[in-house]
Amino acid sequence: MTTKTWFITGASAGIGRLVTERLLAGGHRVAATARRPEALADLAVRYPDLLWTAALDVTDTRALRAVVAHAFEELGRVDVVFSNAGRGAAGAAEEMSDAAIDEQIALNMTAPIQLLRAVLPHLREQGGGRFIQTSTMGAHITGPGAGMYHASKWGVEGFLESVIPEVESFGVGITMVEPGMIRTGFGASLSVADALPVYADTPVGHLHAYIKAAGNVTADAPGDPARVAAAIIASADASPAPRRLALGSDAYLAIRAALTGRIEELDAGKDIAGSTDFAA
């Protein structure tokens, strides 16, 4: 594998941390950004010549642009941008606070959009590169109590799918990584809305009870984070760039069922769709 330079958001924990560690161990350069870059101090000691760090709140668009510009200026070239920062939220639509809704959109949708916009001029000027976005099987499926999380992920995927043909002639490839449930701390850092008693006997109420009892709902997930990290890194060498990368048997089965169900729903309305055309 040819050594590359990566720019990573959300690099201090979870999949972002594992990808960073594996890249450094393989001799790659990494520009690792996080809200708390001090969490990467141990890696800075072990890989002083390979690791570049910066504090970054990806929801601060001005700061994001400045950090991106600084990274490209200091490193000269970035081959792969791994947009990984994100968070989940749980709660019924009317349970969610305005702040929680704003956070989901800002962190999971607006920040990746602005990151891609910030790096594209640099990637074009250097003759190409790869943009990898951490998405989720939840960009295809939905579940009660996760409406804003699904909305943010469906939204960012719609944006990225639209941009793929805009930039492919510049040698820029875009991949949306769609994992299932992975055994990380993601499930322990959820933003959980205050429960409304009226929902107690509904699917949302059952979700609240499950989260409260489990603490970390991804603690026993089937997905192996080390294997997920390895697959993400390997995808950067795939040509052409895979548009979507489902990771985990649960992701594959859930996404396939959702897509099959939509085709069936669409076909069921075929006659109605055709009936609204002008008469021949």
C-alpha positions in Angstrom: 0.0 0.0 0.0 1.4 3.4 -1.0 1.7 5.7 2.0 -0.8 8.5 2.1 -1.7 11.6 4.1 -5.1 11.6 5.7 -7.1 14.4 7.3 -9.5 13.0 9.9 -12.3 14.7 12.0 -13.4 13.1 15.2 -10.1 11.4 15.6 -9.9 11.1 19.4 -12.3 8.2 20.0 -14.1 5.3 18.4 -13.6 4.5 14.7 -11.7 7.8 14.2 -9.1 6.9 16.8 -8.8 3.3 15.4 -8.3 4.5 11.9 -5.7 7.0 13.1 -3.8 4.4 15.0 -3.8 1.9 12.2 -2.7 4.5 9.6 0.2 5.7 11.8 1.3 2.1 12.5 1.4 1.6 8.7 3.7 4.6 8.2 1.0 7.0 6.9 0.8 10.7 7.8 -2.3 11.8 9.6 -3.8 15.2 10.3 -6.0 14.3 13.2 -8.5 16.8 14.5 -10.8 16.6 17.5 -12.5 18.9 20.0 -10.0 17.6 22.5 -6.7 16.9 20.7 -5.0 16.2 24.0 -6.6 12.8 23.8 -4.1 12.1 21.0 -1.0 13.0 23.1 0.1 9.4 23.4 0.1 9.0 19.6 2.0 12.3 19.2 4.8 10.9 21.4 4.9 7.6 19.5 4.7 9.1 16.0 6.1 12.7 16.2 7.0 12.8 12.5 3.7 11.4 11.2 1.0 12.9 13.4 -0.3 16.5 12.9 -3.0 17.6 15.3 -5.4 20.5 15.7 -8.3 21.4 17.9 -11.5 21.5 15.9 -15.2 21.8 16.6 -16.6 20.9 13.1 -19.8 22.9 13.7 -17.7 26.1 13.7 -17.5 26.6 10.0 -15.0 29.4 10.1 -12.6 27.4 12.3 -13.1 24.4 10.1 -12.0 26.3 7.0 -9.0 27.7 8.8 -7.8 24.3 10.1 -8.3 22.7 6.6 -6.3 25.5 5.0 -3.6 25.2 7.7 -3.3 21.4 7.2 -2.9 21.6 3.4 -0.4 24.4 3.7 1.8 22.6 6.3 1.5 19.1 4.9 1.6 20.1 1.2 -0.9 17.4 0.1 -3.8 15.5 1.7 -4.8 12.3 -0.2 -7.8 11.2 1.9 -10.3 13.3 4.0 -12.1 11.2 6.5 -15.2 13.0 7.8 -16.0 11.1 10.9 -17.2 13.4 13.6 -20.8 12.8 14.6 -23.3 11.9 17.3 -26.6 10.2 17.7 -29.8 11.5 19.4 -32.8 9.6 20.7 -36.3 10.8 21.5 -39.7 11.2 19.9 -40.2 14.2 17.6 -42.0 16.3 20.2 -39.6 15.2 23.0 -36.6 16.6 21.2 -35.3 20.0 22.4 -34.6 22.7 19.8 -30.9 22.5 20.9 -30.8 18.7 20.2 -32.3 19.2 16.8 -29.9 22.0 15.9 -27.0 19.8 17.1 -27.9 16.8 15.0 -28.2 19.0 11.8 -25.1 21.0 12.6 -22.9 18.0 13.5 -24.1 15.2 11.2 -25.2 17.2 8.1 -24.0 20.8 7.9 -20.4 20.1 9.2 -19.7 17.4 6.5 -21.1 19.6 3.8 -18.9 22.5 4.9 -15.9 20.2 5.3 -16.3 18.9 1.7 -16.7 22.5 0.5 -13.5 23.5 2.3 -11.3 20.7 1.0 -12.6 20.6 -2.6 -10.5 23.5 -3.9 -7.3 21.9 -2.5 -8.2 18.5 -3.8 -8.8 19.9 -7.3 -5.6 21.9 -7.3 -3.5 18.8 -6.3 -5.2 16.7 -9.0 -7.6 14.6 -7.0 -8.1 12.8 -3.7 -10.7 10.9 -1.8 -13.4 12.1 0.6 -14.8 9.4 2.9 -17.9 10.1 5.0 -19.0 8.1 8.0 -22.7 7.6 7.5 -24.8 4.7 8.8 -27.2 2.0 7.8 -29.6 4.5 9.3 -29.3 6.5 6.1 -31.6 3.9 4.5 -33.7 2.7 7.4 -35.7 4.5 10.1 -36.8 3.7 13.6 -39.1 5.4 16.1 -37.2 7.6 18.5 -34.3 8.4 16.1 -36.0 10.7 13.6 -33.4 13.6 13.8 -30.5 11.2 13.5 -32.0 9.6 10.4 -32.9 13.0 9.0 -29.3 14.2 9.3 -27.8 11.1 7.8 -30.3 10.9 4.9 -29.6 14.6 4.3 -25.9 14.3 4.1 -26.1 11.3 1.8 -28.4 13.2 -0.5 -25.9 16.0 -0.7 -22.9 13.7 -1.3 -24.6 11.6 -3.9 -25.4 14.9 -5.8 -21.8 16.1 -5.6 -20.2 12.8 -6.8 -20.7 13.5 -10.5 -19.8 17.2 -10.0 -16.3 16.4 -8.9 -15.4 13.0 -10.5 -13.7 14.7 -13.5 -11.3 16.4 -11.1 -10.2 13.0 -9.8 -12.1 13.4 -6.5 -13.9 10.3 -5.3 -16.5 10.2 -2.6 -17.5 7.2 -0.4 -20.3 7.0 2.1 -19.5 4.4 4.8 -22.6 2.8 6.1 -21.9 0.6 9.2 -24.3 -1.3 11.3 -24.0 -1.5 15.0 -20.4 -1.3 16.0 -19.0 -2.2 19.5 -17.8 1.3 20.4 -18.7 4.0 22.9 -21.1 5.6 20.4 -24.1 4.2 22.3 -23.0 5.7 25.6 -22.7 9.3 24.2 -26.2 9.6 22.8 -28.1 12.8 23.3 -31.3 11.4 24.9 -34.4 13.6 25.2 -36.4 13.8 28.4 -39.2 11.3 28.1 -42.8 12.3 27.9 -45.1 10.0 30.0 -47.6 9.8 27.1 -45.1 7.8 25.1 -44.4 5.3 27.8 -46.3 2.4 26.1 -45.2 3.2 22.6 -42.0 2.1 20.7 -40.3 5.4 21.7 -41.1 4.6 25.4 -39.6 1.1 25.0 -36.5 2.7 23.4 -36.1 5.0 26.4 -36.3 2.1 28.7 -33.8 0.1 26.7 -31.3 3.0 26.6 -31.6 3.6 30.3 -31.1 -0.1 31.1 -28.2 -0.7 28.7 -26.2 2.5 29.4 -24.2 1.9 26.2 -26.5 0.4 23.6 -23.5 -0.5 21.4 -21.6 -2.3 24.1 -22.5 -5.7 22.7 -22.9 -4.8 19.1 -21.9 -7.3 16.4 -19.6 -5.0 14.5 -15.9 -5.4 15.2 -14.4 -1.8 15.3 -10.9 -2.9 14.3 -12.3 -4.6 11.1 -14.5 -1.6 10.3 -11.4 0.6 10.6 -9.4 -1.7 8.3 -12.2 -1.7 5.7 -12.5 2.1 5.7 -8.7 2.4 5.1 -8.8 -0.2 2.4 -11.6 1.6 0.6 -9.3 4.5 0.0 -7.3 2.4 -2.5 -10.4 1.0 -4.3 -10.7 2.3 -7.9 -13.2 3.7 -8.7 -14.2 5.0 -5.3 -17.1 2.9 -4.0 -20.1 5.2 -3.7 -21.4 3.4 -0.6 -19.7 0.8 1.7 -22.1 -1.2 3.9 -20.1 -2.6 6.8 -21.6 -5.4 9.0 -24.0 -8.2 8.2 -26.7 -6.3 10.1 -26.1 -3.2 7.8 -26.3 -5.3 4.7 -29.5 -7.1 5.7 -31.3 -3.9 7.0 -30.3 -1.8 3.9 -31.4 -4.6 1.5 -34.7 -5.0 3.2 -35.3 -1.3 3.2 -34.5 -0.9 -0.5 -36.5 -3.9 -1.5 -39.5 -2.6 0.5 -39.3 0.7 -1.3 -39.2 -0.9 -4.7 -42.3 -2.9 -3.8 -44.1 0.3 -2.6 -43.1 2.1 -5.8 -44.3 -0.7 -8.0 -47.6 -0.9 -6.1 -48.3 2.7 -7.2 -47.2 2.3 -10.8 -50.7 2.7 -12.3 -51.5 5.8 -10.1 -48.2 7.4 -11.1 -48.9 6.9 -14.8 -52.5 8.1 -14.5 -51.4 11.7 -13.8 -49.7 12.2 -17.1 -51.4 14.1 -19.9 -53.6 11.9 -22.0 -51.9 10.6 -25.1 
